[in-house]
Each structure stands twice: as C-alpha cells, then as structure tokens.
C-alpha cells in the first residue's frame, strides 16, 4: 500500500481556515494551518485528489528535503544532497521556482540559478549529460523556499497555479481570480441550498465557482494538465479511479443561479466561460444594469459580487457605491449580499452597516469582503415578529 507523505497546499491570505476544512472533508491527515498555507498528509492518490478537488488551493507541493542555508556554498551543498536521479533523467527538463524570506539571500533569481547549477553539476558528474531548463513546459517543477536559514525543497505537483481552472478563455477588464472567487463564496456560507445571484458578473467567474460548489463538481475538472502527470511515478489508472470517485459525488441543483452585467461584451464572455465549464444548464446570464433590477425569486437570496473599485475601471465612486446601497435597500429584501472591494473609502457611501467585514487581498490590493443583511420589511419588524412568536 502506498505510504502517506507530507504535502503543503498554498493559498491566499484569509483562506487558511476554509482550505483546512476542505482538506479534512476530502480525508486529509495531520492538517495544520500556517500563513497562506496548510500542511497535511496523504498518499499519491490523495495528492491527485487534492489537485482535482480543492477550491481554495493555489498549489500542492510535495516537500522532499530540508536543510540550513546561510550563504551560496551551503545552498549549493544542500541542493546537491538530494539524489535528483530519483525525480529526473538527464534527457528531461526542469525549472526552479523560489520564494524568499531571508536576510541571507536577496534575489530569488540568484537562488534559482545556484540551485540549477547544483542539479546539473550532479548529473554531469554522474552521467556526463545534464537535463535542460524549460520555463514553460518542464517535466519537473522544483520549489525552493527559504525562510531565514531554513531551506525547504519541494516538488510542485500542480504546475500552473490551480486558479487556472481551464474553463476561462475570455476575461473582462478587471477579472477576479478563480481561487479568490471560490474562497469568497465559501466564506459567505454559500452551499447551494437556495437561489444565487451575481449582479455584476463580468466574465462569470463567481457564477462558475458558485455552480461548481452547488453541484459538488471538482474545481479543476476542466484543467488540461497537472505537473504530476510528467513525474516518473505517474499512475494514469489511479488518476482515473480518483476522478471517477469524485464524479460520483456530483449532485443535482434545484435552485437558480443568475448573473447580470450591463456590458454586452461581458455578458458574451461570461456565457462563453459558463459553456466551457459545462455549467450552462445551471446558470442564466442576461444583460441588465443591477441598479434597474429587483429581486425576482421567493425566499432567501444569496448574492456575491465584485463591483469595480476604480483601479482599472473609471467610475464615479461615491455615486456608484451609494447606488449599490440604495438598490439593495429598496429592491432586494430577504437577501444576504456580499461583495469585495479594495476601495475602503467607498464603503462609507453604501449607507448600510455591514454585519461582517473580512480582510482579504485581491492580487496585491488589500480588500474587504463585506456582508449586508437585507431583511424582509425592516430589521426592527423582523425582530418584533420573532418576539411575538416566542
């Protein structure tokens, strides 16, 4: 039976807890949270499963070696302490990615170069031949992480960041990262047990992620390739088995998922992306201005959206955010409305008090995910009614 080994799932700031929950639900062992990462244990099949199914992971790394590095010589010696012929042949290609939090090393490119030298020198000494570098489609992607003087070397089992789901071929001016969209939805409590709307849907990312969560569809089912498919121990039959077991857990969805955008180009892109993800039976998108709409479903409505913040879209911020508040107040009773913004000043103009504020980052921009609870009738009436019923 395949042995369990330690792995690291990288994520975005603020998603550590939901990623840990995802891992436990998938069946991971020894789950421990760190900063922008969660460590866990599992076997090779679980590594495949984690890459396929995790919604809030950016990469799954498999650590293979750890040593102390405080200068160029100790870094070179440490990398040479690994038998690279276990992972790579002289005819294959590789690339080294580096992350640094160390006063001993300033430049990630320098560390990558030294690591590469150590690897190719080992092959030249053993075989008289060396593997080549390929930055775009390497057979092996190696991750070197230096924190102070601790150097961890891992194999990157994912390849491209896992936010590249494979369904998005068209984007609008300010697209949202798929992992950020999925994390926002999970933080908002979206579980597919009701109607959903994204009233400023752009290229449809939040809609696609909402539908996949609702139907329990693996996040990366549409992805063309994972890095582990080029590894020496790649097991195609095991991968198919894992894929089939995940697909058996896909479930029906009995509510509505709706998207609006006022830009015809965005609506077209969103429809294309939803079609690419094979989700068009669950998601309906139309060209409408949110500020001219009203709630069209009975019962509670779950709303998550990514309004423009003025970073890449030119809008009159004060008026725009005031209209968000007015539309929610007047036209969307019985709605839990969540949105993300990196324009913290603009929140003052919404004119409503958020019941939750969660700090996140959209790229390098510090942002807030905010929740507004729009009650049927007034809030006071709601609580009076609750009192009358007791």
N, C-alpha and C positions, 0 to 999 in steps of 0.2 A: 504494500500500500504506500502511496506517495506520502512523504513526510511533510508536515507543516513547516513553514518558514515565515520569518517576519517580513512584513511589507509596510510601505508608507503611502498613504493617499494624501496628495497635496490638494489644498482647497483655497477658497477666498476668505479673507478676514470676515469673521462673524458667522461662518458656516460650519465651524468645527463641531458644534453640538449636533446639528442635523445630519452631518456626514457620519458621525459616530453612531447615531440612531439608525441610519441607513445600513451601515456595516453590520450592526447587531441583528437587524431584521433579515439580512442576507445570510447570516450564520457565521460571521467572523468570530475568531477567538481573540482574547487578550487585547481588547480595544482600548486604546489610550489616546486622549486628546493632547495636542500640542498647539503651537501657534501656526495657523494656516496649514495645519496637517493633522492627520490622525494615524497612529500606528496600529497594526493589527496582525494577526497570524492566520494563515490558511495554506492550502496546498495549491498545486498548479491549476487544478480545475477552478479553485476559488479565485485565483488571480484572473483567469479568463472571465469568470462571472462578475467580478468587481469592475473590470473594464467595460463589460457589456451593460451592466445594470445600474451602476451608481450615477445619480443625477448631479450630485454636488462635488464630485472629484474632478480635478484638472489632470492629474497623472497618477499612475500606480507605479511606484518604484520598488525594486527588489534589492535591498542592501546586501552586498557580498563581502565587504571588508571595511575595517575601521582602523585608523592609526593616527599618531600625532604628527602634525606638520607645522613647523615654525619657520622654515626657510626653503629655498629652492632645492637643496640637497635632500632634505628629509621628505619633501613632497615626491621627488623623483624616486627615491628609495622605497617609499611606501607603495607607490603605484606599481613598481617592479616586484613588490612582494606578492602580487596576485599572479596566479598561473592563467594568463589570458588565453592560452590554447584551449581551455575548457569552454570558452564562450565564443571564440572567434578563430577562423582559419586565416592563413596568410593570403588567401585569394579573395577574402571578403572585405567589406568596407565598414567603417565606423565613424562616429563623431563623438566629441566630448562636450557636454553642457556643464557649466559651472555656476554655482551660487556661492557668494562670499559674505561672511560676517566676521571679518578677522583683521586685526591690526598688522598681522604678519604679511598679508597679501592684499594688494590694492586693485589689481587688474585681473578680471576673470579671463580675459584672452591669454594673458601670460600663463595662468594656471592651466588653461586648456592646452596650450602649446607644450608645456612641460609634461603634462600627463600623456599627451600624444607621443612625445619623444620617448618616454619610458616604455610605452606599449610597443612602438615599432622597433625600438632597440632590442627588446626582449625577443621579438620574432626574428629579427636579423641574426641575432646571436644563435638562436636555436635552429632556424630553418634556412637561413641565407636569403630569405624573402620576407617582405613585410606587407601587411594589409594597407589599403589606401583610405584616405579620408573622403567621405561623401556627406556633405551637409544637408542634402535634400532627401535622399532615399538610402540611408545607411542600413547595413544588415544588423548593426548593433549600435544602440544609442546609450552612451555611458553618462551617468550623472555624478559629478564630483561636488560635494557640499562641504565647505569649510566653515566651522563655527568656532571662533577663537583659534585654538590649536588642534581641534578635533576634526579630522578629515574622514568623511563617510563616502564610500564609493558604492554606487548602486547601478543596476541595470534598469533602464526605463522601459517598462513593458507596454506603455501606451503609444509612444511615438508622438505624433502631433497632439497638442492639448486636447483633452476629452470634451472641451466645449465645441470642438469641430464635430458635430453630430453626423453630418453627411446629408442633411435634408435642405440646408440653406444654400441656394445658389444665387439668390438675389437679396441685396440688402438696401436699406434706405440711407438717409444722411447720417443718422445717429443710432446705429443698431445696438441692441443690447446683447451681451454675451449669454449664450445658452445656459451655462452653469449659473450665472447670476440670476437669470430668469427662473430657473428651477428652484434655486435656493430661496428666492423671494416668495415663490408660491408655497413652498413647504413651511417657511417661517409664518406665512399668513394663515396657515392651517388648512389650505386647500386640499381636499381629499376626494373630490369627485362626487360628493354627496349633495349636489344641488346645482343650480344654474350659475353660469360663469360669464363674465364679460370683460373684455379689454377694450375700452372706448377710444384708445389712441394706439392702434395695434401696430403701426409701422409695417415692418416686414414679417410680422406674425410669429415672432419667437416665443412670446409669452403664451400665445394661443396653442402653439405646438406642444410646448412643455406641459401646459395645463391638461391637454388631451391625453398625453402620454402618462401623466400621473393618474388621471381619472381611470384610464383603462389598464393601468399597471403594465404598460408597454416598456420594455427595456430601453433606457435612454439612448444607447448607442447602436441600436438595431440597424440603422441606416448607414453606419460608418463603413467605408470601403476597406480599411486595413488597420490593424494594431501592430505595434512593433514586435510583440512576441511571436507573430506569425513568421518572422525571419530568424528566430532563435534556433539553435541546433536541436533543442528538445521539443520543438513544436509538435503538438499532437492534434491533428485535424479531427480525428474521431471523437476525442474528448471534448474539443471545442463544439462540435455539432451536438453532442449529448447535452452540454451545458446550455447551448442556445435553445434546443428543443424543450428542455425542462423549464426555462424561463418563459418560453412562448405559451406553454400550457397554463401559465398563471395569468395570462391576459384575460381581462373581464369586460363585460358589456357596460355601456354607459347609457343611462336613461334620462339624462337632463340635456340642457342646451349649453353650447359654448359659442359665444358670439363675439365678433370683432368689428369695430368701426374704425375708419380713418377718413379724413376729409380729402386727402390727396389721392387722386385716381391712380397715380403711379405706385403708391404704397399698397393700395388695395390689390393691384395686379401682382406685385411682388409677393405679398402675403399669401394670396391664393396659390401662386406657383409653389411656394415653400410648403404650404399645407398639403398640396397634392404630392409633392416629392416625398413627404413624410408618410404618405398613405393615410392621412387623417381627415380627408375631406368629408367623410360620412359623419364626422363628429363636430366639425367646425363650420360655422357660417359667417362669411365676411361681407360687409357692404360699405359703400361709400357714403358716409354720413359725418356730419360735424357733431361731436359729442354735446356741444352746448345747445343744440337744437333737438336733442333726444330726450326721451323719458323712459323709465323702467317699463318693460313690456312683459315681464314674467310675474307670475304669482309666487308668493312665498319668498324666502330669503334669497338674496342675490349676492354672489361673491365677485368682487371687482378688484382686478390688479392691473396697473398700467404704469407706463414710463413716459411721463409728459416731457416736453422739451425743457431744458434748463437755460437756454440761451448760450450754451457753449458752442454748438455748431449750427443752431437754428436761430434765425433772427426773429424774435417775437417781443411784443411789449409785455414785459414780465409781470408788472403789477396788475394790469387788466386781465391778463391770461389766467393767473392764479386765482384772482377774485372770481372769475367766471367758473373755474373748477368748483370752488366752494358753493357758489350760487346754484349751479346745476345739480350738485349732489343734494343740497338742502331742499330745493324745490321739486326736483324730478325723480329722485332715487330713494324713496322711503324703503325701509327694510333691506338696506344694503350695507354690507361690510366693505368699505372702499379702502384699498391700499395703493399707495404709489410711492415711487422712489424719486428723489430729487437731490441734485448736488448744489442747487441754489437754495441755501438755507435761509437767506433773506426773504425769498419769495414765499416761503411757508406762512409768513406773517399775514399775507394778503388773502389767504384762503378763507379766513374769517370763521373757522371752525377749530375746536380744540381737539387735537389728536389724542386718541386713547392709548396709542403705542408709538414709540419712536425707537427705531433700531439703527445703530450706526453700521454702515456698510461702505464699500468702495466700489465705484463704477470706473474701472480702469484705475487711474491714479487719483481720480476725484473723490474726495470724502463726501459721502452722501447719507441721507436718512431714508429709511423705509418707514412710512407713516401710515397709521390706520385711523380712519374716521368711521364711527358707527352711526349710520343714518337710521333712526328708528321710524317705525310706522307711527304717524302722529308725532307729538312732541315727546321728548325724553321724560318730561315730568308726567305726562299722561300714561306712558308705559309703566312707570314705577307705581303710579296710583292704582292702575289696573292690577298690577302684581299684588299690591297691598290688599285690594278688595277681594282677591281670590284666596287669600290666606285665612 
